[in-house]
Amino acid sequence: MQLDIDRLIAYFGGVNALADALKQYDPNHAASTAAIYKWRTRGSMPLTQLQKLGELAKYQGKSLDLNAFIKQQSESERPTMNTSNRVIIFDTTLRDGEQSPGAAMTKEEKIRVARQLEKLGVDVIEAGFAAASEGDWAAVNEIAKTIKNSTVCSLCRAVERDIRRAGEALAPAEKRRIHTFIATSPIHMQHKLKMQPEQVIQAAVKAVQIAKEYTDDVEFSCEDALRSDIDFLAKICGKVIEAGATTINIPDTVGYSIPHKTEAFFRELIAKTPNGDKVIWSAHCHNDLGLAVANSLAALQGGARQVECTINGLGERAGNASLEEITMALKVRHDVFGLETGIDTAQIVPASKLVSTITGYPVQPNKAVVGANAFSHESGIHQDGVLKHRETYEIMSAESVGWANNRLTLGKLSGRNAFKTKLQELGIELDSEEALNAAFARFKELADKKREIFDEDLHALVSDEMSNLTQDDYKFVSQHIITETGELPRAHIVFNVKGVENHAESTGSGPVDAIFKAIESVAKSGSELQIYSVNAVTEGTESQGETTVRLKKDNKVVNGQGADTDILVATTKAYLSALSKLSNHVEKIKAQGSSI
């Protein structure tokens, strides 16, 4: 038998909260944050520290029963979760989140996000849909080789080819899961699958049996479950449990449900399903009515012990349940839910900013937990209250979710090795000396312009530089913009198209319009500009500007990003980046029903 160190640390609020509590209780002999991370990595801790946790719990007015934290089963077995207080966080940013229009990531970008998700403490990382394309397979396979602590998962239809491709891609993973699904609602079975209910059950059972050839950890999803007949669901779920499924996911695929209905649905389904107490039940909620987080929490109250979510609530249509909101709701309202996660909440903001930078989807300022205004107070009464006692108007601290912990301890005198080490700490590994040298040169250039460098600056800088080093058809060289009150702005842009230098010039209603018209005078892409957005990467007037350009041509939608302290340079880079993606004719295969 062995202590579940993850759960034990989570009982005290996570790594940072435990380190702070130990420092307050015994400042001369407190364990550091790094030491606590090592306990979690090793899965063990010194006996003296274990005794100290007992003393700390007593000091905090808690009762610490270590028997509650003992693992009773072997690593390969899955515990009964309906009565457990541990919630599995299943992140699908790299799969469902990537289905947001224009949010597709490169393999290298996916690996950066996966590393941050692992640092965040995510239990399961859904790395992609391995059977969708060769590129998706390669990304899942590389993440499976890279990630050590989190379970790596691939989605697949209940189709033998899909399942075997997923199993092959996941083979290098230390911990792997195959996630297979089939639609179960009458409307989907009749109109999409054109299958009878018994045929759907047979396909589901066969899919789970094939998946078991590759791993003992198999998740089965009933697509459009919340609009399915509950008796049919109980039947198909019972059959796949018998076949060996260890997790059953009940998705609200179209965002149709409301919280009290969701809770009741889960309670009834779990009770009706044969051997329903032998598996982990999961919720995957979409946000079409703005209720994804509320429905996910309701599912937990109904017996689910896994939630499927994304960073920043990213996802197609209105998005998915937001990881940061679910995690902090469970932490702040522990009195209501009594549930724990293994999330290191201080990594939430870094994860949010990384995903925003890579996908080009800015976070709205009033977004809960990770928005720029989440901890700002405009009202004088609120400001006065917070200054006197933070908890008068703040239910969590900004530091607890990772705000104000993102300053880089490097400057313009820092060397190449220190720069490389810092990149590795951020989960950024450049695969060539050329890439490292180019990024380091950009860092030195930025350090001359800015007094303070932040982690987000590095992520934006590397994303921008990697775009320049890839085989993009369109590459920025230089520009000259003239703007004067009362005169039409004029842009002169120099850029390469497949290695050929082009000079383009145009006027426009504003400098941005002039830039776009100048580029299009050469590119003649015939695309439609859907979105142009500008975001400050960090605070202050010296901040890099990060721009996103979304272009649409025919049925293809792409996002281009650019970053620079000169916002007009960033704008040009973003437009050229988008044009490069449009000119890449490799289409991402959208597999049947892959939104779940």
Secondary structure as UniProt FT lines:
FT   STRAND          2..3
FT   HELIX           5..11
FT   TURN            12..13
FT   HELIX           15..25
FT   TURN            27..28
FT   HELIX           33..42
FT   HELIX           47..59
FT   TURN            60..61
FT   HELIX           66..69
FT   STRAND          70..71
FT   TURN            75..76
FT   TURN            82..83
FT   STRAND          88..91
FT   TURN            93..96
FT   HELIX           97..99
FT   HELIX           107..120
FT   STRAND          124..128
FT   TURN            130..131
FT   HELIX           134..146
FT   STRAND          151..157
FT   HELIX           160..170
FT   TURN            171..172
FT   STRAND          176..183
FT   HELIX           186..188
FT   HELIX           189..193
FT   HELIX           197..211
FT   TURN            212..214
FT   STRAND          218..223
FT   HELIX           225..227
FT   HELIX           230..243
FT   STRAND          247..252
FT   TURN            253..254
FT   HELIX           259..272
FT   TURN            274..275
FT   HELIX           276..278
FT   STRAND          280..286
FT   TURN            288..289
FT   HELIX           292..301
FT   TURN            302..303
FT   STRAND          306..310
FT   HELIX           311..313
FT   TURN            317..318
FT   HELIX           323..332
FT   HELIX           334..337
FT   HELIX           345..347
FT   HELIX           348..359
FT   TURN            365..366
FT   TURN            368..370
FT   TURN            372..375
FT   HELIX           380..388
FT   HELIX           390..392
FT   HELIX           399..401
FT   TURN            402..404
FT   TURN            412..413
FT   HELIX           416..425
FT   TURN            426..427
FT   HELIX           433..449
FT   HELIX           455..469
FT   STRAND          474..482
FT   TURN            485..486
FT   STRAND          490..497
FT   TURN            498..499
FT   STRAND          500..507
FT   HELIX           511..523
FT   STRAND          528..536
FT   TURN            541..542
FT   STRAND          545..553
FT   TURN            554..555
FT   STRAND          556..564
FT   HELIX           567..583
FT   TURN            592..595
//
